[in-house]
């Protein structure tokens, strides 16, 4: 990982190198928040760099609710 001054603009080769590192880590399962903390950057910056790199971002996770699932639960209770 390149040593970059916190809050400094990252352009050119440094940005390309950082984008590559972020992409590899993200593809291995690290979250955007974990990457932001590790690299001393904001969530928004990491999100933007990943998006610019063409990474397909994962969903937020957690339970999802569908109308069919809630209807099935309601029928089961009756």
matplotlib code that plots the C-alpha trace (Angstrom):
import matplotlib.pyplot as plt

x = [0.0, 1.4, 1.9, -0.4, -1.0, -4.4, -6.8, -4.3, -5.5, -4.7, -4.3, -2.4, -0.4, -1.0, -4.8, -4.5, -2.4, -4.8, -7.8, -6.2, -5.5, -9.0, -10.5, -8.5, -9.5, -13.1, -13.3, -11.8, -14.8, -13.7, -16.4, -16.2, -16.1, -13.2, -11.3, -11.9, -10.6, -7.6, -6.6, -7.5, -10.1, -13.8, -16.5, -17.5, -14.0, -13.6, -17.1, -16.2, -12.9, -14.4, -17.2, -14.7, -12.8, -15.8, -16.4, -19.8, -20.7, -22.4, -25.8, -26.1, -27.1, -29.4, -32.9, -35.1, -38.9, -41.1, -44.9, -45.0, -43.0, -45.2, -48.4, -47.1, -46.4, -49.9, -51.5, -49.4, -50.6, -54.2]
y = [0.0, 3.4, 5.9, 8.8, 11.9, 12.0, 14.2, 14.7, 14.5, 11.2, 11.4, 9.7, 6.6, 6.8, 6.7, 3.9, 1.9, 2.6, 1.7, -1.7, -2.4, -1.4, -3.6, -6.7, -6.3, -5.6, -8.7, -10.8, -9.7, -6.6, -4.0, -0.4, 0.8, -1.6, -0.4, 3.3, 2.7, 0.8, 3.4, 6.5, 7.6, 8.4, 5.9, 8.1, 8.3, 4.5, 4.0, 6.5, 4.9, 1.4, 2.6, 4.3, 1.1, -0.8, -2.9, -4.3, -3.3, -5.8, -5.2, -3.9, -7.3, -8.0, -9.5, -8.7, -8.6, -9.6, -9.5, -13.2, -14.1, -12.0, -13.4, -17.0, -16.2, -14.7, -17.8, -20.1, -18.4, -18.9]
z = [0.0, -0.9, 1.9, 1.1, 3.1, 4.7, 2.7, -0.2, -3.7, -5.4, -9.1, -11.9, -11.2, -7.5, -8.0, -10.5, -8.0, -5.1, -7.3, -8.1, -4.4, -3.4, -6.1, -5.1, -1.5, -2.3, -4.5, -1.7, 0.5, 2.4, 2.9, 1.6, 5.3, 6.1, 3.1, 4.0, 7.5, 6.3, 3.8, 5.9, 3.3, 3.4, 2.5, -0.4, -1.8, -1.7, -3.2, -6.0, -6.8, -6.9, -9.2, -11.5, -11.7, -13.0, -9.9, -9.5, -6.0, -3.6, -2.1, 1.5, 2.8, 5.7, 5.6, 2.7, 2.9, 0.1, -0.1, -0.8, 2.3, 4.6, 3.1, 3.6, 7.3, 7.7, 6.2, 8.3, 11.5, 10.6]

ax = plt.figure().add_subplot(projection="3d")
ax.plot(x, y, z, "-o")
ax.set_aspect("equal")
plt.show()
